[in-house]
Amino acid sequence: MTITEEEMKSFGGVRLTFLLVAIFVFPRLVMGHDGWVESSPMVVEKGQPVTLILMHGNHSNEHRSYRLAGKWDAEYMRFYVIDPSGKVDDITSAAVDLGEDAEKVGPKGPKGFHVALFTAKEKGHYTVLARQERVITDEQTGPKLRSVHTARNIFAALPLPTVKEAKKLKSPGPFPGSNDNLEIVPLTNPPGLTSKERVTLEVRFKGKPSPDQVVSVIRKMGGPNSAQDFKTDSHGRISFTAGPADSYLSRVKFDEAGEKNKSSYEATYVFQVFNRP
């Protein structure tokens, strides 16, 4: 797949695009599912590898759970990491499929997830991003439903990889706005976040803060019962107090209806809450 110059500008000043499924290709996966990215560990020693996991699911409990349901389509997958200097690393070929194809024995549909290793060579924040765009078309009338999903994760590399040291990092960003995405960006320092501290996230639609959007936040070990909904303020932001140490998934969805067609935008952001050092 060739990434065009226009696509490389889709995240504003950062010249990259994350095309996980090609435009105008009938989707192999169900349109209503979300995808997200996890990194382990979130605070790593500089020069050591991080495990990056590209997951797909989050469809139960009104899209507010960590339940897996299928996987990203490897045929169209593009997977990238932005290092602290702004360099974009393509790790697509390094991703390993740890699942099975749709025709294998077991539940219907593709199963599993993709994993890649990335070595963090510089000190600072690393942003992991993914983008998936699909269009369902009618042979006679043309496009009917366009679906755009984005997934974000941030980890840190430090000479001394501790939460105490991670707290000394400044908040990541600024994040260049995208002209055609729904995004969740953190305004607080993710690798240094500990229990009972305030978390601030900003929802952006087409590069601008998006008010009155409902963001669901789910704690992995807490399950669906831990899901909380927050509505963005006039600046497109939500703020809340972090719960116990755990991995948290935030998710937002926005539908845009035209005269003939409909666009559906979904975004996820996964962050870790640590115990106080």
Backbone as CSV, one residue per row, in Angstrom:
resi,resn,N_x,N_y,N_z,CA_x,CA_y,CA_z,C_x,C_y,C_z
1,MET,0.846,-1.194,0.000,0.000,0.000,0.000,0.876,1.236,0.000
2,THR,0.595,2.207,-0.854,1.348,3.443,-0.935,0.646,4.540,-0.144
3,ILE,1.384,5.231,0.719,0.834,6.331,1.493,1.088,7.614,0.734
4,THR,0.045,8.335,0.390,0.169,9.533,-0.418,0.634,10.706,0.418
5,GLU,1.092,11.781,-0.268,1.528,12.998,0.408,0.399,13.608,1.211
6,GLU,-0.819,13.593,0.671,-1.964,14.170,1.381,-2.275,13.378,2.634
7,GLU,-2.181,12.034,2.539,-2.456,11.192,3.700,-1.403,11.395,4.784
8,MET,-0.163,11.643,4.384,0.901,11.831,5.354,0.713,13.097,6.176
9,LYS,-0.168,14.006,5.730,-0.431,15.240,6.445,-1.702,15.171,7.272
10,SER,-2.319,14.011,7.373,-3.639,13.911,7.987,-3.625,14.185,9.478
11,PHE,-2.452,14.159,10.134,-2.365,14.500,11.544,-1.717,15.870,11.726
12,GLY,-1.917,16.767,10.764,-1.400,18.127,10.883,0.084,18.173,10.601
13,GLY,0.869,18.739,11.587,2.290,18.922,11.394,3.070,17.619,11.358
14,VAL,2.545,16.555,11.907,3.237,15.272,11.882,2.896,14.559,10.586
15,ARG,3.913,14.206,9.803,3.675,13.660,8.481,3.555,12.141,8.558
16,LEU,2.379,11.703,8.885,2.150,10.279,8.926,0.687,9.994,8.795
17,THR,0.381,8.775,8.432,-0.996,8.330,8.489,-0.999,6.879,8.907
18,PHE,-2.062,6.447,9.522,-2.128,5.090,10.028,-3.273,4.397,9.326
19,LEU,-3.005,3.883,8.142,-4.036,3.254,7.330,-4.036,1.773,7.631
20,LEU,-4.911,1.347,8.506,-4.976,-0.052,8.876,-5.930,-0.817,7.978
21,VAL,-6.885,-0.141,7.387,-7.754,-0.774,6.410,-7.989,0.226,5.298
22,ALA,-7.860,-0.187,4.054,-7.903,0.744,2.933,-9.294,1.304,2.717
23,ILE,-9.340,2.528,2.163,-10.601,3.174,1.855,-11.269,2.449,0.692
24,PHE,-12.596,2.394,0.755,-13.417,1.805,-0.296,-13.218,0.301,-0.471
25,VAL,-12.728,-0.364,0.569,-12.658,-1.819,0.572,-13.716,-2.323,1.539
26,PHE,-14.546,-3.224,1.136,-15.597,-3.744,2.010,-14.957,-4.377,3.236
27,PRO,-15.340,-4.010,4.429,-14.661,-4.450,5.634,-14.832,-5.933,5.909
28,ARG,-13.759,-6.548,6.404,-13.822,-7.932,6.847,-14.306,-8.037,8.282
29,LEU,-14.215,-6.896,8.995,-14.630,-6.886,10.385,-15.942,-6.149,10.541
30,VAL,-16.610,-6.402,11.624,-17.876,-5.733,11.885,-17.622,-4.251,12.148
31,MET,-18.433,-3.362,11.544,-18.176,-1.935,11.600,-18.255,-1.362,13.009
32,GLY,-19.008,-1.990,13.910,-19.250,-1.378,15.196,-18.182,-1.601,16.243
33,HIS,-17.131,-2.358,15.939,-16.127,-2.663,16.950,-15.064,-1.579,17.019
34,ASP,-14.412,-1.486,18.173,-13.340,-0.520,18.377,-11.996,-1.230,18.388
35,GLY,-10.936,-0.448,18.211,-9.592,-0.976,18.370,-8.823,-0.104,19.340
36,TRP,-7.856,-0.674,20.034,-7.036,0.120,20.937,-5.617,-0.437,20.971
37,VAL,-4.699,0.357,21.529,-3.289,0.001,21.602,-2.845,-0.004,23.057
38,GLU,-2.113,-1.037,23.451,-1.536,-1.110,24.784,-0.021,-1.249,24.678
39,SER,0.705,-0.684,25.633,2.159,-0.821,25.690,2.558,-1.394,27.042
40,SER,3.570,-2.265,27.027,4.024,-2.897,28.264,5.551,-3.076,28.218
41,PRO,6.260,-2.460,29.176,5.750,-1.588,30.238,5.523,-0.166,29.723
42,MET,4.806,0.632,30.510,4.578,2.019,30.130,5.743,2.907,30.518
43,VAL,6.587,2.441,31.428,7.825,3.126,31.780,8.949,2.116,31.610
44,VAL,9.778,2.300,30.583,10.794,1.326,30.225,12.181,1.949,30.338
45,GLU,13.171,1.123,30.593,14.547,1.608,30.598,14.974,1.974,29.179
46,LYS,15.601,3.129,29.033,16.063,3.558,27.712,16.971,2.506,27.104
47,GLY,16.715,2.150,25.845,17.492,1.125,25.167,16.920,-0.266,25.273
48,GLN,15.802,-0.402,25.993,15.165,-1.700,26.167,13.843,-1.765,25.385
49,PRO,13.392,-2.975,25.047,12.191,-3.100,24.209,10.888,-2.914,24.977
50,VAL,9.900,-2.413,24.260,8.533,-2.290,24.757,7.648,-3.190,23.905
51,THR,6.715,-3.871,24.538,5.759,-4.693,23.806,4.534,-3.838,23.474
52,LEU,4.217,-3.737,22.191,3.067,-2.961,21.731,2.009,-3.921,21.215
53,ILE,0.795,-3.800,21.730,-0.273,-4.745,21.422,-1.426,-4.002,20.769
54,LEU,-1.793,-4.446,19.590,-2.899,-3.845,18.849,-4.107,-4.767,18.986
55,MET,-5.109,-4.322,19.736,-6.268,-5.151,20.061,-7.524,-4.630,19.376
56,HIS,-8.510,-5.503,19.304,-9.762,-5.138,18.639,-10.931,-5.789,19.367
57,GLY,-11.970,-5.030,19.625,-13.133,-5.569,20.333,-13.945,-4.462,20.950
58,ASN,-14.014,-4.465,22.316,-14.693,-3.385,23.040,-16.117,-3.179,22.542
59,HIS,-16.832,-4.272,22.279,-18.152,-4.125,21.677,-19.287,-4.439,22.641
60,SER,-18.994,-5.031,23.783,-20.060,-5.356,24.725,-20.295,-4.195,25.684
61,ASN,-21.384,-4.273,26.453,-21.740,-3.227,27.413,-21.749,-1.861,26.728
62,GLU,-22.423,-1.795,25.557,-22.507,-0.562,24.779,-21.117,-0.003,24.479
63,HIS,-20.232,-0.895,24.043,-18.857,-0.543,23.669,-18.035,-0.090,24.861
64,ARG,-18.375,-0.524,26.046,-17.645,-0.099,27.231,-17.097,-1.308,27.969
65,SER,-16.184,-2.031,27.325,-15.516,-3.151,27.979,-14.207,-3.434,27.270
66,TYR,-13.390,-4.271,27.876,-12.115,-4.680,27.295,-12.243,-6.009,26.551
67,ARG,-13.438,-6.484,26.366,-13.627,-7.797,25.747,-13.141,-7.792,24.300
68,LEU,-12.328,-8.800,23.944,-11.813,-8.901,22.582,-12.879,-9.485,21.660
69,ALA,-12.904,-8.989,20.431,-13.861,-9.489,19.437,-13.262,-9.278,18.054
70,GLY,-12.462,-10.227,17.610,-11.830,-10.096,16.303,-10.473,-9.435,16.424
71,LYS,-9.920,-9.012,15.301,-8.612,-8.378,15.293,-8.491,-7.473,14.070
72,TRP,-7.478,-6.610,14.092,-7.229,-5.747,12.956,-6.827,-6.597,11.748
73,ASP,-7.112,-6.115,10.558,-6.843,-6.858,9.334,-5.395,-6.646,8.902
74,ALA,-4.587,-7.713,8.971,-3.157,-7.610,8.687,-2.867,-7.207,7.245
75,GLU,-3.784,-7.485,6.349,-3.539,-7.173,4.938,-3.380,-5.681,4.699
76,TYR,-4.062,-4.870,5.503,-4.023,-3.426,5.320,-3.362,-2.691,6.487
77,MET,-2.827,-3.418,7.447,-2.375,-2.812,8.689,-1.129,-1.957,8.517
78,ARG,-1.131,-0.794,9.139,0.030,0.068,9.268,0.141,0.471,10.739
79,PHE,1.343,0.353,11.289,1.552,0.526,12.721,2.821,1.361,12.899
80,TYR,2.738,2.476,13.657,3.836,3.416,13.758,4.057,3.879,15.202
81,VAL,5.295,4.325,15.451,5.649,4.930,16.734,6.363,6.244,16.456
82,ILE,6.002,7.287,17.216,6.656,8.588,17.115,7.555,8.756,18.337
83,ASP,8.871,8.935,18.118,9.781,9.052,19.249,9.835,10.495,19.750
84,PRO,10.565,10.760,20.846,10.564,12.112,21.428,11.042,13.208,20.489
85,SER,11.852,12.870,19.488,12.344,13.875,18.553,11.386,14.122,17.399
86,GLY,10.301,13.329,17.315,9.339,13.467,16.238,9.560,12.509,15.093
87,LYS,10.570,11.673,15.177,10.838,10.695,14.132,9.749,9.618,14.123
88,VAL,9.291,9.249,12.924,8.251,8.239,12.780,8.895,6.904,12.417
89,ASP,8.643,5.877,13.210,9.165,4.542,12.954,8.040,3.629,12.509
90,ASP,8.220,2.992,11.360,7.248,2.047,10.837,7.557,0.668,11.405
91,ILE,6.664,0.145,12.249,6.884,-1.174,12.856,5.886,-2.201,12.317
92,THR,5.287,-1.890,11.174,4.282,-2.779,10.613,4.827,-4.189,10.410
93,SER,5.992,-4.305,9.797,6.544,-5.620,9.476,6.982,-6.389,10.717
94,ALA,7.135,-5.679,11.840,7.553,-6.332,13.082,6.380,-6.915,13.860
95,ALA,5.153,-6.566,13.458,3.976,-7.049,14.192,3.730,-8.529,13.906
96,VAL,3.513,-9.290,14.960,3.268,-10.726,14.860,1.814,-11.014,15.207
97,ASP,1.146,-11.785,14.378,-0.250,-12.148,14.603,-0.310,-13.327,15.559
98,LEU,-0.868,-13.120,16.748,-0.992,-14.190,17.742,-2.402,-14.759,17.791
99,GLY,-3.158,-14.582,16.721,-4.519,-15.103,16.672,-4.693,-16.128,15.573
100,GLU,-5.932,-16.316,15.163,-6.278,-17.265,14.119,-7.137,-16.578,13.073
101,ASP,-7.202,-17.179,11.888,-8.039,-16.652,10.826,-9.505,-16.970,11.090
102,ALA,-10.365,-16.322,10.326,-11.807,-16.473,10.550,-12.284,-17.891,10.356
103,GLU,-11.648,-18.654,9.451,-12.162,-19.989,9.127,-11.698,-21.062,10.100
104,LYS,-10.842,-20.714,11.066,-10.355,-21.695,12.011,-11.447,-22.085,13.006
105,VAL,-11.186,-23.194,13.696,-12.146,-23.702,14.681,-12.300,-22.699,15.822
106,GLY,-13.513,-22.551,16.315,-13.781,-21.633,17.410,-14.855,-20.641,17.034
107,PRO,-14.996,-19.570,17.794,-16.016,-18.554,17.492,-15.834,-18.003,16.088
108,LYS,-16.938,-17.634,15.449,-16.877,-17.101,14.099,-16.116,-15.785,14.073
109,GLY,-15.421,-15.565,12.947,-14.675,-14.323,12.784,-13.223,-14.473,13.191
110,PRO,-12.367,-13.517,12.796,-10.953,-13.559,13.164,-10.782,-13.396,14.659
111,LYS,-9.733,-14.019,15.206,-9.533,-14.017,16.653,-8.095,-13.642,16.979
112,GLY,-7.891,-12.997,18.123,-6.555,-12.697,18.584,-6.168,-11.240,18.431
113,PHE,-4.862,-10.991,18.405,-4.357,-9.629,18.329,-2.951,-9.655,17.750
114,HIS,-2.417,-8.463,17.461,-1.081,-8.338,16.909,-0.146,-7.735,17.961
115,VAL,1.109,-8.205,17.954,2.103,-7.751,18.924,3.374,-7.364,18.180
116,ALA,4.012,-6.280,18.610,5.295,-5.867,18.047,6.209,-5.416,19.177
117,LEU,7.520,-5.572,18.981,8.512,-5.062,19.919,9.135,-3.799,19.339
118,PHE,9.318,-2.807,20.192,9.939,-1.556,19.769,10.967,-1.159,20.819
119,THR,12.205,-0.879,20.385,13.261,-0.474,21.308,13.326,1.040,21.410
120,ALA,13.140,1.546,22.612,13.133,2.991,22.861,14.561,3.460,23.115
121,LYS,15.130,4.209,22.184,16.541,4.594,22.251,16.768,5.982,22.848
122,GLU,15.723,6.789,22.948,15.857,8.135,23.489,15.015,8.300,24.746
123,LYS,15.414,9.228,25.584,14.653,9.541,26.789,13.435,10.381,26.425
124,GLY,12.286,10.078,27.023,11.099,10.900,26.832,9.863,10.111,26.485
125,HIS,8.827,10.839,26.044,7.548,10.228,25.694,7.588,9.651,24.282
126,TYR,6.923,8.517,24.108,6.717,7.901,22.801,5.216,7.759,22.575
127,THR,4.754,8.179,21.427,3.333,8.082,21.089,3.118,6.971,20.079
128,VAL,2.210,6.072,20.387,1.832,4.992,19.483,0.450,5.325,18.935
129,LEU,0.307,5.327,17.618,-0.954,5.692,16.993,-1.354,4.679,15.928
130,ALA,-2.653,4.524,15.780,-3.199,3.680,14.714,-4.444,4.348,14.153
131,ARG,-4.681,4.149,12.869,-5.870,4.705,12.218,-6.455,3.666,11.277
132,GLN,-7.750,3.534,11.310,-8.447,2.575,10.456,-9.618,3.270,9.786
133,GLU,-9.699,3.172,8.485,-10.793,3.804,7.740,-11.415,2.795,6.793
134,ARG,-12.740,2.714,6.826,-13.452,1.771,5.964,-14.714,2.426,5.426
135,VAL,-15.116,1.996,4.248,-16.328,2.508,3.628,-17.143,1.338,3.091
136,ILE,-18.404,1.265,3.485,-19.325,0.293,2.912,-20.031,0.966,1.741
137,THR,-19.992,0.332,0.599,-20.568,0.931,-0.606,-21.697,0.087,-1.175
138,ASP,-22.537,0.744,-1.916,-23.593,0.080,-2.678,-23.194,0.157,-4.154
139,GLU,-23.255,-0.958,-4.857,-22.796,-0.997,-6.243,-23.530,-0.003,-7.129
140,GLN,-24.745,0.340,-6.775,-25.536,1.241,-7.615,-25.501,2.687,-7.136
141,THR,-25.548,2.895,-5.831,-25.653,4.264,-5.312,-24.358,4.805,-4.735
142,GLY,-23.317,3.952,-4.571,-22.038,4.410,-4.074,-21.903,4.300,-2.559
143,PRO,-20.979,5.064,-1.955,-20.719,4.971,-0.518,-21.965,5.206,0.334
144,LYS,-22.084,4.426,1.394,-23.218,4.552,2.313,-22.764,4.874,3.734
145,LEU,-21.717,4.189,4.205,-21.246,4.382,5.572,-19.726,4.409,5.585
146,ARG,-19.179,5.493,6.121,-17.729,5.646,6.263,-17.405,5.574,7.746
147,SER,-16.458,4.726,8.107,-16.091,4.521,9.498,-14.608,4.821,9.681
148,VAL,-14.294,5.716,10.625,-12.911,6.096,10.900,-12.623,5.869,12.378
149,HIS,-11.643,5.016,12.670,-11.263,4.727,14.045,-9.825,5.186,14.282
150,THR,-9.544,5.763,15.446,-8.179,6.098,15.837,-7.899,5.516,17.214
151,ALA,-6.638,5.123,17.442,-6.222,4.563,18.723,-4.896,5.184,19.126
152,ARG,-4.783,5.556,20.398,-3.573,6.224,20.893,-3.092,5.572,22.182
153,ASN,-1.763,5.554,22.343,-1.150,5.103,23.585,0.170,5.851,23.739
154,ILE,0.590,6.081,24.970,1.837,6.787,25.227,2.633,6.032,26.290
155,PHE,3.937,5.832,26.022,4.823,5.267,27.034,6.056,6.148,27.151
156,ALA,6.865,5.902,28.182,8.052,6.719,28.416,9.276,5.831,28.542
157,ALA,10.417,6.334,28.059,11.708,5.671,28.224,12.598,6.563,29.077
158,LEU,13.209,5.976,30.113,14.031,6.736,31.057,15.278,5.952,31.431
159,PRO,16.375,6.642,31.763,17.561,5.920,32.241,17.266,5.120,33.506
160,LEU,16.442,5.712,34.371,15.984,5.032,35.581,14.469,4.883,35.461
161,PRO,13.998,3.707,35.041,12.567,3.550,34.705,11.675,3.336,35.921
162,THR,11.424,4.397,36.652,10.548,4.329,37.810,9.422,5.339,37.652
163,VAL,8.343,5.115,38.355,7.222,6.052,38.326,7.654,7.397,38.898
164,LYS,8.502,7.365,39.914,8.998,8.604,40.526,9.723,9.456,39.496
165,GLU,10.556,8.833,38.659,11.275,9.566,37.620,10.325,9.996,36.497
166,ALA,9.351,9.152,36.198,8.392,9.479,35.136,7.573,10.709,35.497
167,LYS,7.344,10.921,36.794,6.584,12.092,37.229,7.302,13.405,36.898
168,LYS,8.599,13.342,36.669,9.372,14.543,36.380,9.227,14.981,34.929
169,LEU,8.694,14.120,34.077,8.503,14.472,32.677,7.377,15.492,32.537
170,LYS,7.516,16.358,31.565,6.439,17.287,31.261,5.332,16.541,30.534
171,SER,4.157,17.118,30.505,3.054,16.494,29.776,3.421,16.379,28.301
172,PRO,3.021,15.285,27.633,3.363,15.110,26.224,2.645,16.120,25.346
173,GLY,3.127,16.259,24.142,2.501,17.193,23.217,3.414,18.372,22.951
174,PRO,2.939,19.390,22.241,1.547,19.487,21.764,1.257,18.501,20.645
175,PHE,0.016,18.022,20.615,-0.391,17.093,19.579,-0.974,17.869,18.406
176,PRO,-0.414,17.704,17.202,-0.993,18.393,16.044,-2.390,17.885,15.764
177,GLY,-3.301,18.761,15.449,-4.677,18.359,15.200,-4.844,17.685,13.855
178,SER,-5.717,16.709,13.795,-6.021,16.026,12.540,-7.208,16.706,11.873
179,ASN,-7.190,16.758,10.543,-8.299,17.407,9.839,-9.421,16.444,9.497
180,ASP,-9.288,15.182,9.879,-10.332,14.226,9.506,-10.407,13.060,10.484
181,ASN,-10.288,13.342,11.769,-10.338,12.291,12.781,-11.098,12.760,14.006
182,LEU,-11.520,11.805,14.799,-11.942,12.039,16.174,-10.816,11.477,17.031
183,GLU,-10.306,12.270,17.978,-9.150,11.861,18.754,-9.334,12.147,20.236
184,ILE,-8.680,11.344,21.062,-8.564,11.606,22.495,-7.094,11.836,22.793
185,VAL,-6.770,13.007,23.368,-5.378,13.309,23.692,-5.263,13.628,25.179
186,PRO,-4.186,13.179,25.831,-4.000,13.457,27.259,-3.370,14.816,27.481
187,LEU,-3.839,15.522,28.488,-3.260,16.806,28.863,-2.471,16.696,30.167
188,THR,-2.457,15.507,30.753,-1.641,15.232,31.932,-0.606,14.186,31.556
189,ASN,0.470,14.093,32.312,1.591,13.209,32.026,1.218,11.745,32.252
190,PRO,0.971,10.958,31.196,0.469,9.585,31.370,1.394,8.645,32.137
191,PRO,2.705,8.575,31.832,3.543,7.597,32.539,3.746,7.895,34.013
192,GLY,3.427,9.120,34.457,3.602,9.469,35.860,2.309,9.554,36.634
193,LEU,1.236,9.034,36.075,-0.074,9.155,36.703,-0.251,8.121,37.810
194,THR,-0.629,8.591,38.983,-0.846,7.682,40.106,-2.263,7.829,40.650
195,SER,-2.661,6.854,41.422,-4.017,6.787,41.962,-4.376,8.056,42.735
196,LYS,-5.620,8.494,42.561,-6.214,9.650,43.232,-5.715,10.989,42.691
197,GLU,-4.979,10.969,41.585,-4.585,12.215,40.937,-5.604,12.576,39.862
198,ARG,-5.629,13.846,39.478,-6.561,14.302,38.455,-6.055,13.939,37.062
199,VAL,-6.984,13.492,36.225,-6.712,13.154,34.834,-7.499,14.120,33.954
200,THR,-6.853,14.687,32.955,-7.539,15.555,32.011,-7.294,15.049,30.597
201,LEU,-8.380,14.803,29.881,-8.318,14.359,28.496,-9.068,15.355,27.630
202,GLU,-8.630,15.493,26.390,-9.296,16.399,25.457,-9.748,15.632,24.222
203,VAL,-10.991,15.835,23.828,-11.530,15.222,22.620,-11.468,16.244,21.495
204,ARG,-10.906,15.828,20.369,-10.810,16.708,19.205,-11.497,16.054,18.010
205,PHE,-12.264,16.850,17.318,-12.909,16.396,16.088,-12.453,17.290,14.950
206,LYS,-11.800,16.674,13.972,-11.241,17.407,12.830,-10.313,18.530,13.289
207,GLY,-9.510,18.203,14.296,-8.474,19.115,14.750,-8.886,20.138,15.769
208,LYS,-10.167,20.213,16.129,-10.645,21.220,17.057,-11.289,20.575,18.277
209,PRO,-11.179,21.210,19.466,-11.831,20.675,20.659,-13.321,20.457,20.409
210,SER,-13.825,19.338,20.889,-15.208,18.954,20.609,-16.017,18.899,21.902
211,PRO,-16.884,19.879,22.166,-17.699,19.878,23.390,-18.877,18.911,23.292
212,ASP,-19.450,18.618,24.453,-20.677,17.815,24.564,-20.535,16.408,23.993
213,GLN,-19.327,15.852,24.048,-19.112,14.467,23.647,-19.043,13.581,24.893
214,VAL,-19.620,12.399,24.820,-19.612,11.479,25.954,-18.412,10.550,25.841
215,VAL,-17.531,10.596,26.829,-16.348,9.755,26.882,-16.560,8.682,27.952
216,SER,-16.436,7.425,27.556,-16.528,6.321,28.507,-15.132,5.920,28.950
217,VAL,-14.950,5.725,30.245,-13.671,5.306,30.804,-13.885,3.997,31.541
218,ILE,-13.124,2.964,31.168,-13.307,1.621,31.719,-12.002,1.126,32.322
219,ARG,-12.066,0.582,33.503,-10.900,-0.010,34.153,-10.833,-1.487,33.790
220,LYS,-9.650,-1.945,33.348,-9.530,-3.315,32.843,-9.931,-4.354,33.882
221,MET,-9.346,-4.308,35.067,-9.645,-5.311,36.080,-11.002,-5.070,36.729
222,GLY,-11.536,-3.873,36.600,-12.860,-3.581,37.145,-13.977,-4.082,36.277
223,GLY,-13.684,-4.318,34.987,-14.694,-4.846,34.078,-15.755,-3.821,33.719
224,PRO,-16.801,-4.274,33.021,-17.865,-3.359,32.575,-18.514,-2.561,33.694
225,ASN,-18.571,-3.122,34.893,-19.209,-2.412,36.003,-18.435,-1.168,36.431
226,SER,-17.167,-1.082,36.005,-16.361,0.080,36.377,-16.512,1.232,35.392
227,ALA,-17.272,1.024,34.302,-17.396,2.046,33.258,-18.054,3.311,33.797
228,GLN,-17.468,4.448,33.452,-18.015,5.756,33.814,-18.103,6.614,32.560
229,ASP,-19.151,7.434,32.486,-19.325,8.333,31.352,-19.111,9.778,31.798
230,PHE,-18.377,10.532,30.976,-18.116,11.941,31.243,-18.428,12.740,29.983
231,LYS,-19.012,13.911,30.136,-19.307,14.764,28.987,-18.280,15.886,28.909
232,THR,-17.748,16.094,27.711,-16.737,17.137,27.527,-17.336,18.526,27.716
233,ASP,-16.528,19.424,28.261,-16.973,20.795,28.505,-16.832,21.634,27.235
234,SER,-16.940,22.943,27.371,-16.892,23.821,26.203,-15.529,23.815,25.523
235,HIS,-14.506,23.310,26.225,-13.161,23.210,25.655,-12.861,21.795,25.160
236,GLY,-13.879,20.942,25.146,-13.689,19.567,24.698,-12.973,18.687,25.699
237,ARG,-12.976,19.075,26.968,-12.197,18.360,27.969,-13.053,17.679,29.033
238,ILE,-12.492,16.618,29.588,-13.053,15.980,30.771,-11.945,15.882,31.812
239,SER,-12.307,15.989,33.075,-11.359,15.827,34.175,-12.006,14.954,35.234
240,PHE,-11.226,14.045,35.792,-11.743,13.143,36.821,-10.575,12.655,37.663
241,THR,-10.903,12.078,38.796,-9.884,11.550,39.699,-9.589,10.098,39.348
242,ALA,-8.316,9.784,39.172,-7.923,8.418,38.819,-8.276,7.453,39.938
243,GLY,-8.758,6.292,39.560,-9.096,5.253,40.519,-7.879,4.444,40.921
244,PRO,-8.069,3.190,41.302,-6.947,2.356,41.734,-5.993,2.037,40.585
245,ALA,-4.811,1.567,40.933,-3.813,1.202,39.936,-4.377,0.148,38.991
246,ASP,-4.327,0.444,37.695,-4.919,-0.450,36.695,-4.677,0.170,35.321
247,SER,-5.037,-0.556,34.286,-5.042,-0.027,32.928,-6.442,0.476,32.614
248,TYR,-6.541,1.675,32.021,-7.823,2.309,31.752,-7.986,2.531,30.247
249,LEU,-9.169,2.246,29.761,-9.510,2.475,28.360,-10.536,3.598,28.274
250,SER,-10.227,4.641,27.498,-11.199,5.707,27.248,-11.669,5.602,25.803
251,ARG,-12.931,5.903,25.580,-13.527,5.705,24.260,-14.602,6.746,24.000
252,VAL,-14.643,7.277,22.759,-15.649,8.250,22.367,-16.095,7.954,20.948
253,LYS,-17.341,8.273,20.643,-17.901,8.016,19.322,-18.724,9.218,18.884
254,PHE,-18.669,9.522,17.584,-19.423,10.644,17.041,-19.902,10.280,15.642
255,ASP,-21.177,10.491,15.372,-21.749,10.213,14.056,-22.067,11.517,13.341
256,GLU,-21.776,11.551,12.054,-22.019,12.728,11.236,-22.831,12.305,10.018
257,ALA,-24.034,12.815,9.908,-24.935,12.418,8.833,-24.956,13.472,7.737
258,GLY,-24.768,13.030,6.483,-24.887,13.911,5.338,-26.224,13.717,4.656
259,GLU,-26.385,14.295,3.482,-27.647,14.174,2.757,-27.898,12.728,2.322
260,LYS,-26.843,12.033,1.923,-27.006,10.669,1.439,-26.219,9.658,2.268
261,ASN,-25.087,10.080,2.815,-24.206,9.146,3.489,-24.018,9.509,4.958
262,LYS,-23.476,8.567,5.702,-23.230,8.745,7.120,-21.769,8.419,7.416
263,SER,-21.153,9.227,8.283,-19.797,8.972,8.744,-19.825,8.684,10.232
264,SER,-19.083,7.684,10.636,-19.012,7.303,12.041,-17.554,7.382,12.489
265,TYR,-17.304,8.148,13.548,-15.948,8.327,14.055,-15.858,7.734,15.458
266,GLU,-14.791,6.994,15.719,-14.559,6.445,17.047,-13.090,6.619,17.406
267,ALA,-12.813,6.877,18.677,-11.440,7.056,19.128,-11.247,6.392,20.479
268,THR,-10.053,5.846,20.698,-9.711,5.244,21.982,-8.352,5.756,22.442
269,TYR,-8.178,5.736,23.736,-6.884,6.080,24.341,-6.742,5.246,25.615
270,VAL,-5.648,4.508,25.722,-5.390,3.661,26.884,-4.286,4.286,27.725
271,PHE,-4.499,4.360,29.042,-3.477,4.893,29.938,-3.393,4.032,31.195
272,GLN,-2.263,4.138,31.871,-2.000,3.344,33.076,-2.041,4.237,34.299
273,VAL,-2.651,3.731,35.371,-2.601,4.394,36.672,-1.733,3.540,37.589
274,PHE,-0.751,4.173,38.243,0.192,3.464,39.099,-0.102,3.731,40.570
275,ASN,0.478,2.897,41.438,0.467,3.188,42.859,1.434,4.342,43.142
276,ARG,1.173,5.089,44.185,2.061,6.189,44.537,3.427,5.643,44.943
277,PRO,4.518,6.229,44.398,5.874,5.728,44.717,6.273,6.072,46.149
